[in-house]
Amino acid sequence: MDISGFTPRQLLELHAKIESELRGVHKILHTANNPTGDLAEYLFCWAFAWEPARNSQAHYDAIGPNGEKYQIKGRRITGVNRSRQLSAIRNLEGAQNFDVLAGLLFKEDYSIERAALIPHAVLLRLAKERRHIAFQKHTNSHIFLLVNDIWEIPGVKDVTDKLRKVWH
């Protein structure tokens, strides 16, 4: 489809129709927010047969067959924004609200760059070491960078291939 002649309004109308189709018919999106987070949740649940949590559920996004709670974060890397900063992780050092962080990096076209499962204990250790994760006082949350050497940390599981298989 050649969209080069579309006006800005026509492009935004098409964008809205695409989001509606992905939300209604395909059941991939479940909010009207940026689709990256919803898509990451959808793909992890599809690949691992996790049960999605309710939209209003705080601190975790899915439950695995063994009862483990997963917080799922996604980030789309683009030509104008190469950041690998995931959205805020709340109450990381308080009560353990999730068991594993499932992190997914998308390329600009929403193909999968890399994906990992990171145990809560590993995140706590990284926070204590102030390595790739930092506390932000003004948001009362931790900010985590899903950089390449995360996959080298003991306990982190590379699940890139598994997600690529379901998102071909």
VENRA-V118477 format. One record per pair of residues at least 4 apart in sequence whose ideal C-beta (glycine too) atoms are under 7 Angstrom apart, sorted by the first residue. I is the first residue (numbers start at 0). J is the second residue. Records with the same first field share a line. If there is no record, write none. Layout:
I->J, J
//
This chain:
2->10
5->9, 10, 13
7->11
8->12
9->13
10->14
11->15
12->16
13->17
14->18
15->19
16->20
17->21
18->22, 28, 34
19->23
20->24, 25
21->25, 27, 28, 34
22->28, 29
27->37, 38, 41
28->34, 37
29->37, 54
30->37, 54
32->36
34->38
35->39, 73, 74, 75, 105
36->40, 73, 86
37->41
38->42, 73, 109
39->43, 71, 72, 73, 103
40->44, 51, 60, 61, 71
41->45
42->46, 103, 162, 165, 166
43->47, 49, 61, 69, 71, 101
44->49, 51, 61
45->165
46->161, 162, 165
47->63
48->64
49->61, 62, 63, 69
50->61, 62
51->60, 61
52->56, 59, 60, 61, 62
58->70, 89, 90, 96, 97
59->68, 69, 70, 96, 97
60->69, 70, 71
61->69, 71
62->66, 68
63->67, 69
67->98, 99
68->97, 98
69->97, 99, 101
70->88, 97, 100
71->101
72->85, 86, 100, 102
73->103, 105
74->83, 84, 85, 104, 105, 145
75->105, 107, 109
76->81, 83, 104, 105, 106, 107, 112
77->107
78->107
83->104, 144, 145, 146
84->142, 144
85->102, 143, 145
87->138, 140, 142
88->140, 141, 143
89->140
90->94, 96
91->122, 123, 126, 141
92->123, 126
95->119
97->119
98->119
99->116, 117, 118, 119
100->117, 122
101->116
102->114, 115, 117, 145
103->111, 114, 162
104->112, 113, 145
105->109, 110, 111, 112
106->110, 112
111->159, 162, 163, 166
113->150, 159
114->158, 159, 162
115->149, 150, 155, 156, 157, 158
116->156, 158
117->121, 122, 149, 155
118->154
119->123
120->124
121->125, 152, 154, 155
122->126, 132
123->127
124->128
125->130, 131, 132
126->132, 141
129->133
131->143, 144, 146, 149
132->141, 142, 143
133->141, 142
134->141
135->140, 142
145->149
149->155
150->155, 157
158->162
159->163
160->164
162->166
163->167
//
